[in-house]
Structures are given as C-alpha cells and as structure tokens.
C-alpha cells in the first residue's frame, strides 16, 4: 500500500491510502526434451497408467496440486526445432517452413522412396523473422533468461545464439540438439584425441566451471538458473526464464545419485528413469529459488515437452511401446509423437484443477503466456487460452489442430513417415504422403488409434481433409513431389 499526502483547500493535510500497482508476475517456461506423455508420475487422464508406473516426479505432482493439469496438450511438431520455434514465435511450422530439426544448415531427414522432399528452411529461425516471446517480454520490462537447450537456428547462423533472439542471458544454449555427454567429468563433451581439438557441435559450452567435476549436466544448469533468478530478484526486474534441460534426450546416461530408486529396471530404462527424476528435482530447485526471494506466489510455471517420447530406438525393451496407450512415439504421426505432458501453476489459477477436454499446441503458448503475464500479444497462428486457464472452464476447442511433417526420419515403424494431420473435436485424420493413404480415428473412444474409420466414415474424413488442405495452402506449406509425375502431392481427398 502507498500513502499519498494530499493538500486540501481548507488548509489542512490528510493522508490517503491507495493500492500500489500490481507487480508484473515472473514467468518460467520449462520445456523438457523428448519427455513422453506418460513419462511422469501423473496419469494425464488415464484411469490407470499402462506404462511408467516407476517414474518419480513428486515435484511435478506438487506443481499440479497448486495449478492446472491439461490432459490433451500437444507439441506443434513431432520433432524438436519446429516446436521450439513455434513456441518462440507463435507461428506454425507449415507457415515458417521450419518443419524439421536443424543441424549445419543441411537436410537432417532421410530420403523416402518415390518422393522428393520440399526445400524446407534448414537454417532454422533467424533474428528479425518474427517477434520472439523473449523480445516481447524484454520490451515489457522483463529480464529474459535462456538456460539449457535452445536449438532454434543452425550452427554458424545468428539464430543459433539465443542472445540474438531477445534473451538478455543465455547459459548452455546453442545449435546443439543434444549433448555429447551429460557428465561434468567428461566436460559435457565428446572425447578428444588432443587437448587442442576444437569443441564439436554438441559439446555444451559456457559451463567450464563444472568441467572435471562429478556433476550431471541438467543439475549444473539448474544451479545456474537459480543464480539468475536471484540476480533478477536483486535487480527488481520481473523474470522471464526459458529453462530447457537437455534430458531426457539421448544419449541415455544415468544420473548415478538416483540409480538406487530403480533397481529392477532394464539398464537403459533405469538410466532413463534417473534422467526423468533429474528433471523433476531441477523443477524443485527453480521453485525454491523463487520461494527464497519471496516471489513464488507471483510466478507462473509452465511445464511441458517439445514432442512425444522417444520409443523407436535407444530405449530398453520393445520399440514403439514406451508411450502406451498412445501409439508409437517421437517422429510419428500418431498420438505418441505429439501428445505431451502439460502443467501450469501461478497467480489466479485454480489449485488442483484438471482440464480433460481442451486441446492446444506449442504455438498457442506464446499468446497464452503473454496474456497470463498481463502483456497480451497477437501471433500469426497461436491462440491464447489464458481466459480458459483462469476460469478453469473445460471446453472443447473450436479451432482445429494441424500438424505438417513432410519428412522421413529414416526409421521404420508406426507413423514414422511423411505426413500431415488434423484434429477437430474428437476426430483425427492423417494423410501419409508416401502411400497417399488417409486414416481417421475417434480419439474419444480409441486413444491408441487402432480402429481406422476412413473406410466407413467417409463424410467426416472428407470434411477434415478439406479443412486440412485449405489451411496448409493458406499457410503456404511446402509439399513433397512425386518422382514419376513430378507433381506436388497435396492432402486432397
């Protein structure tokens, strides 16, 4: 409260008490790499977990207990860079043509028989192409901090450096899509033949103080993030923190201090579980940092993942089954490739609320987060759901969700091929470019996408196919070309 002294014409003075303007809330975006929908101890709407009962994420549970859990959240793409750029800009991958992950300015995907893939933007996002979420927060008075994985632009381009994209501080962020090592004793780098060898692309830089020490990469990043939170508190500026651990991406390497919690697991799944628990404990570090500076009640936390969980390779057990009941995983057209965990907590949100009907993607987070912070922003494709989050009203989205991934990862498995897809209400339609095949599913009663309704519900398929085609054309999406006819393949029905 402020006391303002007011002089009156009667010749005496009185003090009026007025309400001080509210302080801008802090915003923490926690974007985990490759964390699957069921890779936490939360169920996200399942009556019983099919997989992942062993995961220990008590801090995420605490966050959900004082905030909102969204059961049907999605990434904007089935791989990382397009999702990260969509979140950074509120722009759909089909529109900005960043439709796959970037590295060295080259095509990172594999050929597909009979198709010529489109010439997508292999350099990734670059400064000035759109207003970034960090730029918007910085011009609104925030101190903007990026910690961990960035992977917005290809190496040797300005977009590889988060400082060029609106962040005041960047720690560990670069064009690296994954670390060569999660271990400080390895300097978070690949083994060098000589001490004079230059760093390679996926050597994580800026953490030299931890070189040679027995510390896990994401633990070091959390320590550095906590320091930046304290600096912001001392400066009096509100904080916007983009915190993105490198886990749980490959290489799957155990954080040894958690191995005792998973004695009976396959060694690779044991290592994976320790990486998930590391992410959860780092969430605790961030929350405690704001608590210590008496800012916790004025801080929004958004916890999610950049795509569905890895399942085709590098995991223990059978491939393509790690995200059950969802079908397939990272890279796939099916739900396992794009459905992600989502929890948000902060001032004005309902404690312990679960939203089971609303759906949104990463591109929607820019306008949503901005509006929650009181600095609304219109984006090319993202739609704000701040009002829904504040009211706790669980409504089905009226606008369709669109995915566009005209690439082939080089792996073979369920849905791991070039595709575009649309979800409207409970129905989801997928078009596969290689086979020109359409599939249709009702996710309300077939979450695992096991019953293709395309042959029997032609009217619904035609409706969704028309909307998908028109929206992709409107966004000037790039399409594969048939090698025989040399004609562009579009998702027509």
N, C-alpha and C positions, 0 to 999 in steps of 0.2 A: 504494500500500500504506500502511496505517496501523500505527503502533507503539503498542500499548496496554500500559501498565505495570501489572503485576498483583502485589499483595502476598500472599505465601503465609504459612501458619500457622507455617512453620519459621523465620521471621524473616529471610528474605532476599527480594530483589526480582528478578524477571526480566521481560524484555520479550517479549511475544508479537506476532507479525506476523499480521495478519488482512487479508482482502480488503476494500478500500473498496467501498461500494455503487456499482453502475454509474451513470454519469451518463445522464440522460434524453437520447435522441437528438433532434437537430434534425430538423424535417420541412419540406420545401419542395415545395409543390404548384405546378406550372407548368401553367396552363390557358390554352392558346392559343385565340384566337378564329377559328373557321371554318377551321382547318387540316385539309386533307383527308388521307385515309389514305395517299396516295402523294405528299404534298407535302413529303417529306424525301428524303434520300439513302438511307434504309433501305428495304428492299423489303417487310417485314412478311409474309414467306412466299411471295412470288411468285418463280418461277424467274428471271424477267426482268421488269424494270419496263416496263409498257406506256406510261406517261406519266411525266413528271417526272424524266427522267434528268439534267436540268441542275441540279437543286436541290443546293445546297452546304450541308450541315449536319454538318461534321466534329465539332462538339462533342456533338451528339446521338449520333453514332456512338461517340464515346469513352464517353459515359454508358452506352450499351447494352453496350459491351465489358466494363464492370465491373459490369453489372447484368443485368436481365431484360427481354427484348423480348416483348411479348404480341401475337400476330398477329391475334387476333379480339376486340379490345376495342371497346366501343360507348358512345356517348353515350345518356343516358336520354331524349333528345328530339331531334328533327330541327332545332330552333332553340335559341337560347342560354339565355334566362332559365330555362325549365323544367329544363334540365340543370344549370345553376349552383345552383339551389335544391335539386335532388335531391342534388347533391354536398354542399351545405352542411348538409342535414338528414337524409340517408339515407331520404328519403320520395319515393315515386313521384309523378310529375306527375298521374296519374289520381286519386290519393288527395288531394293538396293542392289540386287544381283550378287550379294554375298551369300551364296547358297551352300557352301561347304567350308571346312576348316582350312585355315591358311598356313602356308609354310613356304618360304623362299620365293614367293610370287609365282609358284608353279601350281599346276593342277594336282591336287592331292588325292584324287579318286582314280579308279581303275576303268579300263575300257569295258563296255558291255556289248556282247555280240549283236551285230546288226544296227547299232546306234552310233551316231556321232553326238557327243555331249556338247552342250552350249558353252560358249566362251564367257564363263562367269568371271566375277571380279576377284581374281586370285590374290590381289594385293591387300584385300580386306578394307576396313574403314580407314579413311584419311581425314585429317583436320579440315573443317570448313564444309564438309559434305552435308552436314545436318547439325543442328544444335544438340549437344550431348546432355545427358542427365547431369553430369558433373558441371558443365558450363552453366546450366540453368540454376543449379544450387549455388555455385560460386557467385554469379551475378545477383543472387538473392541474399548475399551476406554470409554464406556458409564457408567454412574451411573444408575443402574437399580432399579426401584421402583415399588412395587405392593401395590395397595390400594383398599380395598373392598373385594368382594367375590373372593376366589381362587377356592376351591373345585376340586383340581387336584387329590389328593390322600385321601384315607380313614383315619379316625381319628386313632391316635396311630401308624401311619406309618410315615417314614421320608418325604414322598411325601405330607403330609398334611401341611408342613411348607414351604412356598414359598422361605424362605432363603436357603433351601437345593436345590432349583431348579434354582439358578442363580440370584436371586434378592438380592441386597445389603440392601434394606429396605422393610419391609412388615408391613402394618398397616391394621388390621382388617381381614387379610387373614388366613384361617384355613380350616378344613374339613367341615365347616358349609355350607350347601347348601342354607340356608335362615336364617334370624334372628328370634329369638323368639319374639322380639319386635323391632319396628322401633323407639321407644321413649326413649330419654335420661332419662326422669323421671322414666322409668322402668329399667334403666341401660342396655338397649338393651338386656334384658334377660327375661326369664320366672320368674313368681312369685315364690319365695322360701318360704318354711314353716319356715325356720330358717336362720338367717344371716350366720350361719356356713355351710349351704349347699354348696357343690362344684358347679361350673358352669356346666351347661349341654352343650351338643354338639353344639347347635345352639345359645347359648349365645355369643354375639360378644365381643371379648376381645381386650385389647390394647387401649381402648378409655375411660379409667376410669376417665379422667379429665372432661368428659361430663356427668358422672353419676349424676342423680338427677336434671339435667338441662332440661329446656324445649327446646329441640333441636331434629330435625329429624335425623336419622342415616346417611342418604346419605349427608345431609348438613354438618355433622361433618366430614365425610370422605373427602368431597371437601375442607374443611378448612385445613385438614391435608395434602392433596395432594398439595395445594398451598404453604404450608410451605416447602415441599420437593422440589418443583420447585425452590423456592428462594435459598435454600441451594445449589442445583446443580448450579445455576447461579453464586453464590458467589465462588464456588469451581472451576469454569471454565470448568467443565466437561459437555459434552452433556448429555441430559436426555433421558432415555427410561422409560416411565411411562405406566404401565398396570393398568388402572383405571376401576374398575368394580363395579358399585353401586349394592347394594342388591335389590333395586327396579328394576323392578316392580313385583318381585316375591311375593308370599304370605308370611306372612299374609297381606291382602289388608287393609292397615291402612292409614287414611288421614293425609297429611301434612296440618295442620289446617290453615296455612297462605295463602293457595291457595283455600280454600273451597268457598270463595266468587265468584270465577270465574265460578262455576258450580252449580248454584242454582236449576236448574230444572232436574238434573240427578237423576237416581236411586242412593240411598246412597252408594252402593258398587261401582258403576261406577263413582260416584262423588269422592270417595276415590281413585280409580284407576287413574282418571284423575289428581289428585293432585300429585300422585307419578310420573306420566309421566312429569308433569311440573317441579317437583323437579329435575329429571334427566337433563332436559333442562337447568335449572338455574345453575346447577352444571357445565355443559359444559361452560357456561359463566364465571364461576369462574376460570376454568382452562385456558381459552383463555386469560382472563385479567391478569392472573399471568404471562404468557409469554410476554404479551404486556408490562407490567410494567418493566420487566427486558430486554426490547428491543430485545427479541428473537422470537417474533411472526412470522416474515417473514421467519424465518429459522426453522420452526416447522411443522411437519406433524401431522395432526389429522385424525384418522380413527375411525368412529362411526358406530357401528353395534350391533347385538344382538346374543345371544348364541343359540336361537331356535325360532320357531314361537310362537305367542302369546297364552297365556292360554285362553281356551274357554270352556272346558268341565265342569269345576266346579269353584267355588269361585268367579265368576263374576256375575254381575247383569244381568237381562234379560234372554233370552233363551240361553241354552248351544249350543256350536258348531257353533255359528253365529257371533262371535265377529271379525272375520278376513275376512268377506265378501269383495270382491267377492271370496276370497280363501276359499277352503273347509276345514272345521274342524280347528284344532289348535294344540298346543303343544302335542307331543306324537303320532301324526297321520302320516300316510304315505302320506297324501295329502299335497298340497302346503301350507296350513295353518300351518303345523307342521314344515316346514323347510325354507320357504321364509322369508327373514329378511330385515329390512332397512339397507342401506349402503351409507355413505357419506365419502369422503376423500378430504382433502384440504392440501396444502403445497407448498413449493417452486417448480416451474417448472410445476405445474399443471394448466389446463385451468379453468379460473373462469366461473362458471355457466354452465359447461358442463353437459349434461345428456347422459348417455350410456344406451340404451334400449335393445341391443341385446346380449352383452357379459354376460356370466354366470360364477360364480365361487363360491367356498365354503370356509369355515373357514380354511381348511388345506392349501389353496393357499395363505393365508395371511402371513405366515412365510416367504416364499421366496420373496413375493411381497414387504412386508415392509422392509425386509433386503436390497433388491436391491434399493428401493427408498432412503434408507439411505446411499447408496454407499458401502455397505458391503455384496455383493451377497452371497447366501448360497443355495446349493442344498439340497433338502429334499426328503424323501422316496416317498411321494405322492403329495405334494403341487407343483403347477406350478406358476411361477412368472408372474404377469400381469403388472409389473411396466412399461414396454415399452408401453403397450396399454394405461395405465393411463396417461403417459407423453404425448403421441401423441394425445390422445383423439379420436383415431380411434375406431369406434364401430363395432367390428367384432363378428360374432357368433363363439363360442368356438368349436374347432375341437375335443377335447378330451371329452368323456362322463363324466357326473357326476354320482357318485354311492352313495347310502345310504344302510346301513345294520343295522337293529334294530330287532334282533331275540328275542324280549321280549314282555311281555304283562303287561301293566300298571295297570290292574285290573279294568279299566274303560271300558265302552262300548259306542261306538259312531263311527262316520265315520273314518275308517282307524286306529282306536286305537287297533291294534293287531300286532303280529309279522310279519315283512315284510322285503323285500329288494327291492330296486328300482333303476332305471337308467333313466337318461335324456340324450338324444342325439339329438342335434338340437332342434326342436320344440316338439319332441315326448317324452313322459314319459311312461315307463312301470313299473308296480308294481306287485310283487309276494307276496301273502299272504300265510304264512306257514301253518296256521291252516286249511284253506279250500283248499289249493293247487290251488288257483284261480289266474289267470293273469288278469290284467286290462291294457288298453292302452288309452292314451289321447294325443290330439294335443293341446298343451298349447297356441299356437298362436291364435287359434280361440275358445278355450274352457278353459279359465283360471280357471273356477270353477270346472273343472273335472266332468262334468255332463253327458258326452256322451262317454261311453266306446266303443272304436273301436276294442277291441280284437276279437270279432266275425267276423268282416268284413275286417280287415286289418291284416290278419294272417302273411303275409310275413314280414311286419315291426315288428310285435311282435316277430316273430322267430329270426329276426336279433338282436333285442335288448336283448332278453332273452339269446342268445348265448354269447353276449359280457358281460352281467352282470354275468353269471355263470362263465365264464373263468376268469374274473377279480377277483371275490371273491375267487375262488380256488387259483389263483396266490398269493393272499394276505393271504392265509391260514386262511380264515374266518371260524368261528365256526357256525355250523348249528344246528337247533333243530332235535330231533329224534322222529319218530313216535312210540307211545307207543305199538301199536299192532305188527307191523313188526319189531320193534327195529332197523329200518334202518334210516340212516341220510337223512333228507329231504333237497335237493338242488334245487335251482330255475332252473329246467330244463323245456324245452318246447317240 
